[in-house]
Amino acid sequence: MSNAVVKKTLVSLAIAGAMTAAQADVVIGVAGPHTGAYAAFGAQLWNGASAAAKAINDAGGIDGEMIKLVKADDACEPKQAVSVANRLVDSDEAVAVVGHFCSSSSIPASNIYEEAGVLQVTPASTNPGYTDRGLPNVFRVCGRDDQQGDVAASYIVDELGATRVAVIHDKDTYGKGLADAMKSTLNAYGVKEVLYEGLTRGEKDFNALVTKIRSVDADVVYFGGLHSEAGPLVRQMREQGLTAKFISGDGIVSDEFVSVAGSADYVDGVLMTFGADPTSYAAGKAVVKKFRDSGVEPEGYVMYSYAAMQVVAEALKNADLDPVKASDWLHANKVETVMGTKAFDEKGDLLVSDYVMYEWDKQGKYSMLGM
């Protein structure tokens, strides 16, 4: 028997002993960027997970045990993600984690959770490498970059008829992975990018990059990255008179995209890939109303995080609160969530993904195309 298997067995026995000895809380981490440049996404994860946990607790908890959430701040930094993962396992004794947000955090943290036998369900990490490694405890309630990259490339070719595409990425696991996935499909269509360039997270001055984009006469600029860099980039493009269509992925699905761009005028017409409107599911109608009545808009990944918490709770409920058995259960069963029925393949990916194109308007709001 391997050391990893021994450790998982000991963890499961310890959890089972604790649950029978006392009315212990079910500790679940909510891991993501709760501070820093990407804190808007951490807030989305927390809003969704905490609302779901409250609803579950109000209904009696998980087999009578109450969920206790622990906020774990990784700031979308891989080293910090490993640190908070170790803390969740060793100090907080979490049995499951909703998170992380950034793929560059989820991937290294997942190794810690796998060794400890902790269930991990991410609402937002889309890099294929998260699940392609075959870890038994990792799941996601969102799609993959190769799926949304295909949607973006198809739109660029079939709908826009573009032939001069500049591909920009932020050098991160998520951003570069998404850009490369889109580029691969674009190339398969017979369109070769006219520029492939990386920028650095945290940068704000992209005028030199904009000059390069101008020099290749791009009709589309595709950006793999997050809103904090996408906003300044598209603003500086427009300030220099570049009218090329700006397209990105789910990393800009936050109202903060508008604020970091400086004005709704700059984001008007920007396109992005994201899952079919998470607030439109009949199963989540009452939850969406409750959020809005309380003054919280369930934008971006709020409903994804709510669904992830439902998935975690249902799996633990059907596995006697044993996270290792919960992972096995999830691979074989469906879960009803606020975003419909979720079922997973052997890697922990959704059996059905639903990426579509969205467009930002001059009011600084986004909506699905064709709606």
HELIX and SHEET records of a PDB file:
HELIX    1   1 ASN A    3  ALA A   21  1                                  19    
HELIX    2   2 ALA A   39  ASP A   58  1                                  20    
HELIX    3   3 PRO A   78  ASP A   90  1                                  13    
HELIX    4   4 SER A  103  ALA A  116  1                                  14    
HELIX    5   5 GLY A  129  ASP A  132  1                                   4    
HELIX    6   6 ASP A  145  SER A  154  1                                  10    
HELIX    7   7 TYR A  155  GLU A  159  3                                   5    
HELIX    8   8 THR A  173  ALA A  188  1                                  16    
HELIX    9   9 ASN A  207  SER A  215  1                                   9    
HELIX   10  10 HIS A  227  GLU A  239  1                                  13    
HELIX   11  11 ASP A  250  ILE A  252  5                                   3    
HELIX   12  12 GLU A  256  ALA A  261  1                                   6    
HELIX   13  13 ALA A  264  VAL A  267  1                                   4    
HELIX   14  14 ALA A  282  GLY A  284  5                                   3    
HELIX   15  15 LYS A  285  ASP A  293  1                                   9    
HELIX   16  16 VAL A  302  LYS A  317  1                                  16    
HELIX   17  17 PRO A  323  ALA A  332  1                                  10    
SHEET    1   A 5 ILE A  67  ASP A  73  0                                        
SHEET    2   A 5 VAL A  26  GLY A  32  1                                        
SHEET    3   A 5 ALA A  96  GLY A  99  1                                        
SHEET    4   A 5 LEU A 119  THR A 122  1                                        
SHEET    5   A 5 VAL A 138  ARG A 140  1                                        
SHEET    1   B 7 LEU A 195  GLY A 198  0                                        
SHEET    2   B 7 VAL A 165  HIS A 169  1                                        
SHEET    3   B 7 VAL A 220  GLY A 224  1                                        
SHEET    4   B 7 LYS A 245  SER A 248  1                                        
SHEET    5   B 7 LEU A 271  GLY A 275  1                                        
SHEET    6   B 7 TYR A 355  TRP A 360 -1                                        
SHEET    7   B 7 TYR A 366  MET A 368 -1                                        
SHEET    1   C 2 VAL A 335  THR A 337  0                                        
SHEET    2   C 2 GLY A 340  LYS A 342 -1                                        
END                                                                             
